[in-house]
Amino acid sequence: MWNLSKSLVALAALALPVADEPQTVDFASLSDFEYVEGMELPAHVTKLHEKKIRISGFMAREVQGEGPVEYFLLINDACGCEGVPLLNEILFCAMPEGEKTEILPGSISLVGTLFVGEIVEDDCVIALYCLDVDKIESGSRSGSGSGS
């Protein structure tokens, strides 16, 4: 005999978000304010601090060179790879310890833990957003932390 209450409970369980599922974030929400050094960052941004996210953009080298990198930038894909992005349009990304990746062409997605707040070096804010990368996903949303 078919049991409606058991079926409803099973359907409800399928609709629950998975605890480890990253929250999809876009640069539009990270950069929808005019940043001024020392300001209190908007609540919709600070609530993402230490959260697992998925975000898309263009990879860029942090420093000039060739070959695989441990650290790189993820740039707002709305910038179209032209001009100088604003500080709130850049994520400073770090690969897992001991891992490197090539700088991949085109728009990619990253999954990782986001850290929000001013990072100051030599009395100058150098970053607002840092991402500890767990996984690099190509357009097909598949891939490993190594970018392969």
DRENSE-354351 format. One record per residue: residue in three letters; z, x, y of N, C-alpha, C in turn. Coordinates in Angstrom, 3 decimals, padded with zeros to 6 digits, always signed. Atoms other than C-alpha are relative to their C-alpha. Layout:
# DRENSE-354351
+------+----------+----------+----------+----------+----------+----------+----------+----------+----------+
: rest :     n_up :   n_east :  n_north :    ca_up :  ca_east : ca_north :     c_up :   c_east :  c_north :
+------+----------+----------+----------+----------+----------+----------+----------+----------+----------+
:  ALA :        Z :        X :        Y :        Z :        X :        Y :        Z :        X :        Y :
...
+------+----------+----------+----------+----------+----------+----------+----------+----------+----------+
This chain:
# DRENSE-354351
+------+----------+----------+----------+----------+----------+----------+----------+----------+----------+
: rest :     n_up :   n_east :  n_north :    ca_up :  ca_east : ca_north :     c_up :   c_east :  c_north :
+------+----------+----------+----------+----------+----------+----------+----------+----------+----------+
:  MET : +000.000 : +000.840 : -001.180 : +000.000 : +000.000 : +000.000 : +000.000 : +000.884 : +001.242 :
:  TRP : +000.142 : -000.741 : -001.263 : -000.898 : +001.224 : +003.458 : +001.246 : -000.217 : +000.841 :
:  ASN : -001.229 : +000.099 : -000.785 : +002.132 : +002.009 : +005.647 : -000.317 : +000.356 : +001.441 :
:  LEU : +000.364 : -000.189 : -001.397 : +001.445 : +001.540 : +009.370 : +000.942 : +000.971 : +000.703 :
:  SER : -000.947 : -000.864 : -000.707 : +004.635 : +003.266 : +010.556 : -000.191 : +001.461 : -000.397 :
:  LYS : +000.243 : -001.389 : +000.427 : +003.938 : +006.395 : +008.457 : -001.294 : +000.524 : +000.620 :
:  SER : +001.267 : -000.406 : -000.601 : +000.371 : +006.492 : +009.778 : +000.172 : +000.292 : +001.483 :
:  LEU : -000.242 : -000.225 : -001.424 : +001.568 : +006.184 : +013.389 : +000.785 : +001.277 : +000.233 :
:  VAL : -000.773 : -001.237 : -000.122 : +004.105 : +008.977 : +012.902 : -000.915 : +001.204 : -000.234 :
:  ALA : +000.936 : -001.097 : +000.287 : +001.388 : +011.198 : +011.401 : -000.953 : +000.216 : +001.160 :
:  LEU : +000.894 : -000.117 : -001.152 : -000.970 : +010.452 : +014.309 : +000.736 : +000.583 : +001.204 :
:  ALA : -000.785 : -000.519 : -001.121 : +001.774 : +011.147 : +016.863 : +000.233 : +001.497 : -000.160 :
:  ALA : -000.220 : -001.430 : +000.249 : +002.475 : +014.511 : +015.245 : -001.257 : +000.801 : +000.315 :
:  LEU : +001.250 : -000.692 : -000.305 : -001.198 : +015.452 : +015.590 : -000.211 : +000.133 : +001.503 :
:  ALA : +000.197 : -000.005 : -001.443 : -001.095 : +014.658 : +019.320 : +000.963 : +000.935 : +000.732 :
:  LEU : -000.965 : -000.879 : -000.653 : +001.896 : +016.910 : +020.053 : -000.606 : +001.370 : +000.251 :
:  PRO : +000.529 : -001.330 : -000.266 : +001.017 : +020.197 : +021.751 : +000.689 : +001.036 : -000.884 :
:  VAL : -000.544 : -001.077 : +000.798 : +001.504 : +023.291 : +019.661 : +000.749 : +000.941 : +000.940 :
:  ALA : -000.853 : -000.799 : -000.882 : +004.306 : +025.431 : +021.121 : -000.666 : +001.311 : +000.424 :
:  ASP : +000.606 : -001.289 : -000.306 : +002.264 : +028.640 : +020.974 : -001.376 : -000.120 : +000.646 :
:  GLU : +001.325 : +000.204 : -000.591 : -000.926 : +027.104 : +022.379 : +000.041 : +000.392 : +001.476 :
:  PRO : -000.028 : -000.423 : -001.402 : -001.742 : +028.828 : +025.680 : -000.447 : -001.116 : +000.946 :
:  GLN : +000.389 : +000.939 : -001.047 : -002.001 : +026.770 : +028.859 : -001.259 : +000.539 : +000.667 :
:  THR : +001.222 : -000.423 : -000.668 : -005.501 : +026.895 : +030.334 : +000.237 : -000.027 : +001.510 :
:  VAL : -000.193 : -000.176 : -001.433 : -005.350 : +028.190 : +033.905 : -001.326 : +000.475 : +000.572 :
:  ASP : +001.219 : -000.513 : -000.623 : -008.182 : +028.821 : +036.345 : +000.349 : +000.676 : +001.324 :
:  PHE : -000.226 : -000.716 : -001.253 : -008.548 : +031.013 : +039.395 : +000.090 : -000.950 : +001.191 :
:  ALA : -000.090 : +000.966 : -001.094 : -008.984 : +027.922 : +041.575 : +001.462 : -000.336 : +000.286 :
:  SER : -001.415 : +000.326 : -000.206 : -005.300 : +027.091 : +041.014 : +000.815 : +001.230 : +000.403 :
:  LEU : -000.724 : -001.224 : -000.361 : -004.169 : +030.737 : +041.331 : -000.299 : +000.447 : +001.424 :
:  SER : +000.425 : -000.506 : -001.313 : -006.026 : +031.251 : +044.609 : -000.180 : -001.103 : +001.040 :
:  ASP : +000.208 : +001.118 : -000.923 : -005.815 : +027.870 : +046.351 : +000.940 : +000.029 : +001.207 :
:  PHE : -000.863 : -000.155 : -001.168 : -003.535 : +029.237 : +049.069 : -000.366 : +001.304 : +000.701 :
:  GLU : +000.254 : -001.229 : -000.750 : -003.872 : +031.827 : +051.808 : +001.211 : +000.903 : -000.164 :
:  TYR : -001.103 : -000.914 : +000.276 : -001.760 : +034.756 : +050.667 : +000.321 : +000.852 : +001.226 :
:  VAL : -000.509 : -000.870 : -001.053 : +000.366 : +036.567 : +053.257 : +001.123 : +000.813 : -000.625 :
:  GLU : -000.997 : -000.874 : +000.603 : +002.435 : +039.564 : +052.187 : +001.411 : -000.468 : +000.330 :
:  GLY : -001.394 : +000.391 : -000.157 : +006.076 : +038.656 : +051.641 : +000.257 : -001.494 : -000.065 :
:  MET : -000.170 : +001.455 : +000.032 : +005.451 : +034.908 : +051.473 : +000.595 : -000.456 : -001.327 :
:  GLU : -000.427 : +000.625 : +001.245 : +007.052 : +032.647 : +048.922 : -001.246 : -000.603 : -000.634 :
:  LEU : +001.197 : +000.506 : +000.675 : +004.324 : +031.935 : +046.396 : +000.203 : -001.475 : -000.364 :
:  PRO : -000.111 : +001.430 : +000.310 : +003.553 : +028.248 : +045.701 : +000.613 : -000.258 : -001.374 :
:  ALA : -000.688 : +000.361 : +001.244 : +005.564 : +026.522 : +042.965 : -000.967 : -000.137 : -001.173 :
:  HIS : +000.948 : +000.179 : +001.111 : +002.439 : +025.672 : +040.932 : -000.440 : +001.344 : -000.583 :
:  VAL : +000.328 : -001.344 : +000.482 : +001.844 : +029.433 : +040.636 : +001.221 : +000.640 : -000.660 :
:  THR : -001.204 : -000.652 : +000.544 : +005.426 : +030.634 : +040.089 : +000.459 : -000.638 : -001.307 :
:  LYS : -000.397 : +000.638 : +001.266 : +005.953 : +028.091 : +037.304 : -000.749 : +000.596 : -001.200 :
:  LEU : +000.770 : -000.637 : +001.075 : +003.369 : +030.091 : +035.299 : +000.579 : +001.359 : -000.413 :
:  HIS : -000.600 : -001.300 : +000.294 : +005.563 : +033.225 : +035.322 : +000.515 : +000.034 : -001.436 :
:  GLU : -000.376 : -000.254 : +001.401 : +006.017 : +034.533 : +031.758 : -000.484 : -001.085 : -000.961 :
:  LYS : +000.591 : +001.019 : +000.874 : +003.896 : +031.705 : +030.314 : -001.237 : +000.565 : -000.689 :
:  LYS : +001.211 : -000.339 : +000.744 : +001.181 : +032.107 : +027.693 : -001.137 : -000.826 : +000.574 :
:  ILE : +001.120 : +000.697 : -000.630 : -002.138 : +031.284 : +029.366 : -001.328 : +000.436 : -000.614 :
:  ARG : +001.399 : -000.359 : +000.271 : -005.896 : +031.297 : +028.793 : -000.705 : -000.122 : +001.343 :
:  ILE : +000.701 : -000.003 : -001.286 : -008.067 : +032.214 : +031.778 : -001.337 : +000.712 : -000.163 :
:  SER : +001.337 : -000.594 : +000.062 : -011.733 : +033.083 : +032.311 : -000.323 : +000.722 : +001.295 :
:  GLY : +000.452 : -000.749 : -001.161 : -013.337 : +035.581 : +034.648 : -000.866 : +001.168 : -000.438 :
:  PHE : +000.806 : -001.184 : +000.257 : -015.249 : +038.847 : +034.889 : +000.907 : +001.216 : -000.120 :
:  MET : -000.755 : -001.245 : +000.163 : -013.850 : +042.144 : +033.627 : -000.551 : +001.051 : +000.965 :
:  ALA : +000.390 : -001.128 : -000.849 : -013.887 : +045.153 : +035.951 : +000.976 : +001.146 : -000.262 :
:  ARG : -000.859 : -001.171 : +000.169 : -012.561 : +048.679 : +035.689 : +001.005 : +000.076 : +001.134 :
:  GLU : -001.010 : -000.248 : -001.024 : -009.348 : +049.427 : +037.507 : -000.307 : +001.327 : +000.695 :
:  VAL : +000.414 : -001.295 : -000.548 : -010.528 : +053.023 : +037.976 : -001.385 : +000.328 : -000.549 :
:  GLN : +001.356 : -000.364 : +000.421 : -014.048 : +054.450 : +037.787 : +000.042 : +000.820 : -001.286 :
:  GLY : +000.095 : -000.766 : +001.231 : -015.167 : +055.954 : +034.503 : -000.854 : -000.710 : -001.013 :
:  GLU : +000.753 : +000.582 : +001.104 : -016.719 : +055.165 : +031.173 : +000.894 : -000.068 : -001.221 :
:  GLY : -000.730 : +000.097 : +001.251 : -015.522 : +054.211 : +027.727 : +001.074 : -001.078 : +000.031 :
:  PRO : -001.035 : +001.029 : +000.136 : -012.725 : +051.969 : +026.495 : +001.169 : +000.242 : +000.964 :
:  VAL : -001.111 : -000.060 : -000.953 : -009.774 : +051.184 : +028.772 : +001.228 : -000.727 : -000.549 :
:  GLU : -001.252 : +000.694 : +000.312 : -006.126 : +050.191 : +028.367 : +000.305 : -001.054 : +001.050 :
:  TYR : -000.276 : +000.871 : -001.143 : -006.001 : +048.539 : +031.795 : -001.313 : -000.364 : +000.672 :
:  PHE : +001.200 : +000.449 : -000.695 : -008.608 : +046.484 : +033.628 : +000.353 : -001.173 : +000.887 :
:  LEU : -000.170 : +001.151 : -000.884 : -009.045 : +043.735 : +036.194 : -000.776 : -001.182 : -000.563 :
:  LEU : +000.753 : +001.225 : +000.241 : -010.039 : +040.151 : +035.585 : -000.179 : -000.635 : +001.367 :
:  ILE : +000.353 : +000.474 : -001.330 : -011.832 : +038.815 : +038.648 : -000.454 : -001.451 : -000.072 :
:  ASN : +000.402 : +001.392 : -000.127 : -012.351 : +035.213 : +039.715 : -001.494 : -000.135 : -000.260 :
:  ASP : +001.424 : +000.157 : +000.314 : -015.656 : +034.117 : +038.156 : -000.753 : -000.778 : +001.074 :
:  ALA : +000.667 : +000.678 : -001.109 : -016.367 : +031.999 : +041.263 : -000.518 : +000.997 : +001.032 :
:  CYS : +000.455 : -001.035 : -000.938 : -016.833 : +035.272 : +043.181 : -001.422 : +000.448 : -000.327 :
:  GLY : +001.348 : -000.369 : +000.397 : -020.056 : +035.815 : +041.236 : -000.245 : +001.497 : +000.040 :
:  CYS : +000.103 : -001.466 : +000.026 : -019.350 : +039.551 : +041.063 : -000.493 : +000.569 : +001.326 :
:  GLU : +000.442 : -000.484 : -001.300 : -020.126 : +039.881 : +044.783 : +001.169 : -000.029 : +000.975 :
:  GLY : -001.045 : -000.035 : -001.008 : -017.924 : +040.802 : +047.720 : +001.296 : +000.562 : -000.550 :
:  VAL : -001.311 : -000.513 : +000.384 : -014.303 : +041.869 : +047.632 : +000.927 : -001.184 : -000.259 :
:  PRO : -000.896 : +001.124 : +000.283 : -011.966 : +039.435 : +045.862 : +001.333 : +000.171 : +000.727 :
:  LEU : -001.320 : +000.003 : -000.606 : -008.681 : +038.486 : +047.489 : +001.043 : +000.356 : -001.065 :
:  LEU : -001.036 : -000.410 : +000.938 : -005.414 : +039.645 : +045.915 : +000.362 : -001.123 : -000.967 :
:  ASN : -000.323 : +001.108 : +000.901 : -004.808 : +036.162 : +044.491 : -001.211 : -000.461 : -000.817 :
:  GLU : +001.176 : +000.258 : +000.844 : -008.252 : +036.263 : +042.821 : -000.175 : +001.099 : -001.050 :
:  ILE : +000.061 : -001.131 : +000.934 : -007.424 : +039.279 : +040.618 : +001.204 : -000.040 : -000.930 :
:  LEU : -001.074 : -000.232 : +000.960 : -005.383 : +039.657 : +037.440 : -000.088 : +001.453 : -000.447 :
:  PHE : -000.085 : -001.354 : +000.521 : -004.280 : +043.175 : +036.547 : +000.414 : -000.129 : -001.457 :
:  CYS : -000.169 : +000.260 : +001.427 : -004.543 : +043.239 : +032.763 : +000.337 : +001.271 : -000.770 :
:  ALA : -000.392 : -001.112 : +000.864 : -002.926 : +045.471 : +030.160 : -000.215 : -000.411 : -001.445 :
:  MET : +000.202 : +000.224 : +001.422 : -004.040 : +045.694 : +026.554 : +001.314 : +000.267 : -000.735 :
:  PRO : -001.188 : -000.315 : +000.798 : -001.397 : +045.741 : +023.797 : +000.114 : +001.514 : -000.197 :
:  GLU : -000.241 : -001.431 : +000.129 : +000.183 : +049.167 : +023.374 : -000.840 : +000.596 : -001.129 :
:  GLY : +000.823 : -000.701 : +000.982 : -002.169 : +051.547 : +021.587 : -001.401 : -000.560 : -000.164 :
:  GLU : +001.332 : +000.603 : +000.107 : -005.227 : +049.292 : +022.004 : -000.799 : +000.212 : +001.277 :
:  LYS : +000.925 : -000.119 : -001.123 : -008.265 : +049.701 : +024.242 : -001.136 : -000.990 : -000.203 :
:  THR : +001.167 : +000.882 : +000.071 : -011.303 : +047.582 : +025.030 : -001.102 : +000.565 : +000.876 :
:  GLU : +001.135 : -000.273 : -000.884 : -014.752 : +048.079 : +026.444 : +000.004 : -001.051 : +001.100 :
:  ILE : +000.191 : +000.988 : -001.057 : -015.532 : +046.349 : +029.735 : -001.206 : -000.834 : -000.415 :
:  LEU : +001.034 : +000.882 : +000.526 : -017.541 : +043.357 : +028.559 : -000.776 : -000.658 : +001.138 :
:  PRO : +000.808 : +000.664 : -001.041 : -020.431 : +041.866 : +030.570 : +000.198 : -001.507 : -000.033 :
:  GLY : -000.066 : +001.457 : -000.076 : -020.440 : +038.263 : +031.733 : +001.428 : -000.516 : +000.047 :
:  SER : -001.306 : +000.647 : -000.053 : -017.594 : +035.800 : +031.884 : +000.644 : +000.011 : -001.380 :
:  ILE : -000.762 : -000.005 : +001.252 : -014.916 : +036.178 : +029.223 : +001.290 : -000.783 : +000.219 :
:  SER : -001.310 : +000.642 : -000.081 : -011.644 : +034.426 : +028.439 : +001.038 : +000.934 : -000.581 :
:  LEU : -001.126 : -000.782 : +000.491 : -008.308 : +036.146 : +027.994 : +001.143 : -000.938 : -000.344 :
:  VAL : -001.241 : +000.683 : +000.337 : -005.176 : +034.882 : +026.297 : +001.094 : +001.045 : +000.093 :
:  GLY : -001.105 : -000.932 : -000.123 : -001.891 : +036.499 : +027.184 : +001.131 : -000.585 : +000.816 :
:  THR : -001.166 : +000.411 : -000.778 : +001.402 : +036.343 : +029.056 : -000.197 : +000.407 : +001.448 :
:  LEU : +000.204 : -000.223 : -001.426 : +001.131 : +036.000 : +032.826 : +001.327 : +000.312 : +000.682 :
:  PHE : -001.156 : -000.347 : -000.827 : +003.584 : +037.642 : +035.210 : -000.415 : -000.208 : +001.450 :
:  VAL : +000.320 : +000.399 : -001.364 : +003.661 : +036.267 : +038.760 : +001.027 : +000.591 : +000.957 :
:  GLY : -000.874 : -000.530 : -001.035 : +005.084 : +038.028 : +041.803 : -000.597 : +001.249 : +000.606 :
:  GLU : +000.511 : -001.181 : -000.688 : +004.404 : +040.769 : +044.298 : +000.453 : +001.274 : -000.715 :
:  ILE : -000.295 : -001.336 : +000.520 : +004.188 : +044.245 : +042.815 : -000.276 : +000.956 : +001.143 :
:  VAL : +000.061 : -000.854 : -001.178 : +004.888 : +046.790 : +045.520 : +000.059 : +001.466 : -000.422 :
:  GLU : -000.002 : -001.456 : +000.171 : +004.019 : +050.501 : +045.463 : -000.195 : +000.615 : +001.372 :
:  ASP : +000.089 : -000.683 : -001.295 : +004.565 : +052.769 : +048.464 : -000.039 : -000.996 : +001.162 :
:  ASP : -000.129 : +001.022 : -001.051 : +005.550 : +049.765 : +050.636 : -001.260 : -000.845 : +000.196 :
:  CYS : +001.229 : +000.788 : -000.083 : +002.235 : +048.023 : +049.875 : -000.102 : -000.890 : -001.245 :
:  VAL : +000.195 : +000.903 : +001.136 : +001.638 : +044.952 : +047.699 : -001.330 : +000.339 : -000.649 :
:  ILE : +001.224 : -000.379 : +000.711 : -000.857 : +046.005 : +045.049 : -000.467 : -001.077 : -000.975 :
:  ALA : +000.374 : +001.046 : +000.953 : -000.813 : +042.914 : +042.787 : +000.909 : -001.204 : +000.158 :
:  LEU : -000.775 : +001.239 : +000.090 : +000.325 : +039.311 : +042.525 : +000.108 : -000.487 : -001.435 :
:  TYR : +000.080 : +000.511 : +001.363 : -000.693 : +038.603 : +038.933 : -000.286 : +001.133 : -000.979 :
:  CYS : +000.239 : -000.957 : +001.085 : -000.413 : +040.759 : +035.812 : -000.032 : -000.783 : -001.307 :
:  LEU : +000.155 : +000.683 : +001.277 : -001.442 : +039.733 : +032.320 : +000.135 : +001.007 : -001.124 :
:  ASP : -000.082 : -000.754 : +001.246 : -000.291 : +041.238 : +029.040 : -000.952 : -000.690 : -000.968 :
:  VAL : +001.076 : +000.592 : +000.800 : -003.419 : +040.604 : +026.971 : +000.384 : -000.064 : -001.474 :
:  ASP : -000.147 : +000.172 : +001.442 : -003.056 : +039.197 : +023.470 : -001.364 : -000.008 : -000.678 :
:  LYS : +001.309 : +000.192 : +000.630 : -006.696 : +038.356 : +022.844 : -001.075 : -000.113 : +001.069 :
:  ILE : +001.188 : +000.138 : -000.838 : -010.110 : +038.714 : +024.465 : -000.971 : -000.891 : -000.747 :
:  GLU : +000.936 : +000.940 : +000.617 : -012.493 : +035.851 : +023.794 : -001.305 : +000.045 : +000.767 :
:  SER : +001.315 : +000.063 : -000.643 : -016.214 : +035.908 : +024.490 : -000.315 : -001.457 : +000.278 :
:  GLY : +000.406 : +001.376 : -000.260 : -018.148 : +032.790 : +025.415 : +000.237 : -000.919 : -001.184 :
:  SER : -000.213 : +000.805 : +001.188 : -017.702 : +031.618 : +021.826 : +001.482 : -000.181 : -000.303 :
:  ARG : -001.446 : +000.067 : +000.163 : -013.897 : +031.949 : +022.214 : +000.454 : +000.568 : -001.333 :
:  SER : -000.464 : -000.692 : +001.185 : -013.587 : +034.302 : +019.290 : +000.057 : +001.477 : +000.348 :
:  GLY : -000.115 : -001.425 : -000.276 : -012.587 : +037.911 : +019.199 : +001.415 : +000.449 : -000.243 :
:  SER : -001.319 : -000.553 : +000.229 : -009.628 : +040.203 : +018.823 : +000.473 : +000.687 : +001.245 :
:  GLY : -000.563 : -000.723 : -001.119 : -007.377 : +042.119 : +021.129 : -000.811 : +001.228 : +000.368 :
:  SER : +000.786 : -001.207 : -000.277 : -009.723 : +045.073 : +020.845 : -001.324 : -000.321 : +000.662 :
:  GLY : +001.241 : +000.377 : -000.657 : -012.598 : +043.108 : +022.333 : -001.192 : +000.047 : -000.919 :
:  SER : +001.124 : -000.061 : +000.929 : -014.700 : +043.384 : +019.203 : -000.114 : -001.257 : -000.816 :
+------+----------+----------+----------+----------+----------+----------+----------+----------+----------+
